[in-house]
Amino acid sequence: VLPLRSLQRWLRSQVMAWRRAGHILAALIHTHGFLFNSLAEEFHQPLSERIPYDSPKALHANGDDARLVRPIAGYVTGYAVNYGHPIRGTIVERTNTDTSASSSKHWFVCGIEVDCLKCVEIVVSAIDGALYIQEVAARYSADRSYMHWSDGDLSAEANRYWADMQPMHVSGYRVAGLIYTIDGFGDATSTTATTTFIASSIVKEINQPVSQVVESSTPSCISCHLLSQGTDARLVRVAGAYLRGSSINEDRPLLATVVQMTEGQTSSASSKHWFVCAFEGDLLKVVEIEVTSKSGSLYIEALKAKWANGFSTWHGDLQGKVNQLWPNMEIAELSSYHVAGLSCTITAKQEHSATTAVSSTTMSSSIMIASLDVNPMTTTTASSEKPAERTDWSRMLVFIFVPVLFTLLGLVAILRRMRFKESVSSSSSSAADPEDGMIVRRNISARNPHYFLNPSKWCVTPEQLLVLLEEVEKRYPNEDPKVYTVVKEIIKPRTQDSDESYALLLNPQGVPVKHFITHAWAEGFKQFARDLLKLNLSGGLWICFLANPQTWHADDLDQLLGANAWMSPFAVALSEADTVIAVRNPNLNMYTRLWCVFELYLAYTRGKRVEVVGPQAPRLAGEAVGYGAACSVTRDTKRLRAAMQHCADDVNAWTQMMMFS
């Protein structure tokens, strides 16, 4: 009964929309028409401009339909991407869920780094007549390798495996340098017009390696197996590239933004021009490239190279700026400016000559109906008995079939939602009993600071560590409790209600890391704190049991850490620390703890200065150290060994050197 009532209310609210859709669809069937929109304007954000994740950001135009915004290209950057440097991203629509509506539409920005696919979900929203954009989620592939991924259907790949990807802190993956279009529709009051409509869909994505350079003398074929379809240069969309050469960044690749040449050149089926632009210091360096169609094949060629100064702090519309300055820019040697690592898409074309016949009284303001002129010798305005009969049949089909279809789809959606709620409630009820000493899993808010605050800021100050030491000394005057005890009896009760770590409970905005502390929990807390405080440290101290939330369920904490240890909060914080401090203890050899081994080996590979304090534990014969060490949690052991499997011999050799040095 409940889904039927909900469906009844929904049907009542949608009946007027159905009638409008019925008229439009009937007209479409009658005239063999199609929907089309015209490009209103294209916007280019600089690489320094990032899409926010904490609040929506207004776009450059107003509108009440999020489906009018089409992100074309962008970059993925952030502290967990390419050591903080941008990588080129491909934007595809999210289709694996019902998220597309006039109020919002979701997209994936996908970047491949080595063998890892990194995706950011962004949403375009229409709120009170204005268009906004915001990051909502970030994930990366953990089980599938993309080392040799060169082309294919990235849209299907991202949509299919999104649910299986590992979640990442939204602040770790940021979308920057977004290029997007906002579509405008024709005037609904016009009665006749002639236009050309191209129905296109991406059939090929091409990502050339950075080592492959676009030649300037003889054009190189973009895609050899599309020769029979390569007759229109306008179907090639150059999405990204690099600039390299003797006059570029000391002959190292420089990430570039590609914009279309619109001044002085008209795109045609045989030729289309683009600008490949990169900023280096105060200079803007640009190479003009041309996509051509010759004898049924598509080619690309570099034509000219130029530069201009005065761009150290410039922000704005890059396409408009380059087109404006291009005639007056300084000419550079094309042999020292090379376009490399080209990324482009080739679309399939279906071209129609269309004559629009629209009426402002029968059409929504957001849709234009264009009728196809199937027979060039016959106009679409001619009337006869057959079209009238066809119109009656089409309206009958629309008013009977379409409502039934929508009814079934709505019922299915409601039932699926009810089943999802039941599965969530059953999984929640199956969590461990708190009387058994286990943490019950509960929903962690998406606004929890651990999801958006950089892990390098999950720190306490030396003064706050001293206050905690004084509290422990008062509570345990005659013993030195282990860290396990302090976490269980002090840290967890204090952070239970906030679902935050002890560090973020004291410092909601975070404290930048200066010293990364590696240690074993089997040590006495008093000895541990005193050894640290003797160093007279200043700045943020990243201490794992104070930095990570201790009240989360193991599954939630496991997702926070991620499947790839090299990208975990530990690795991020250590990479940004000035020094790494290893705190030894007399109870346990820290090289038998796999987290300590991983952190110290990571410090070695990152070139960090390591300072060792505290007494050394006695070495026991036959104890497992290095890669053979273990964690107190089995899944952590598996995670770290998987991360160090490729360098296990180096880890063991380095461990032996450290232990006996």
Secondary structure, DSSP 8 states (H G I E B T S, - for coil): -HHHHHHHHHHHHHHHHHHHHHHHHHHHHHHT-EE--EEEEEEE--TT-B--SSS-EEEEEE-S-GGGEEEEEEEEESTTSGGG--EEEEEEE--SSS--SSSEEEEEEEEEETTEEEEEEEEEEEETTEEEEEEEEEEE-SSS--TT--SS-HHHHHHHHGGGSEE--TTTSEEEEEEEEEEE---TT---EEEEEE--EEEEEEE--TT-B--SSS-EES-GGGTTT---GGGEEEEEEEEESTTSGGGS-EEEEEEE--SS----SSEEEEEEEEEETTEEEEEEEEEEEETTEEEEEEEEEEEEE--SS--S-HHHHHHHHGGGSEE--GGG-EEEEEEEEEEE--EEEEEE---TTSS-TT--EEEE-SSTTS-TT---HHHHHHHHHHHHHHHHHHHHHHHHHHHHHHHHHHHHHHHHHHHHHTS--GGGT--------TT-HHHHS-GGG--B-HHHHHHHHHHHHHH-TT---BHHHHIIIIIHHHHTTTTS-HHHHH-TT---EEEEEE--TTSBHHHHHHHHHTT---SEEEEHHHHS-SSS-HHHHHHHH-S-GGGSHHHHHHHH-SEEEEE--SSS-GGGBHHHHHHHHHHHHTT-EEEEES------TT---GGG-B-SSHHHHHHHHHHHGGGHHHHHHHHHHHHH-
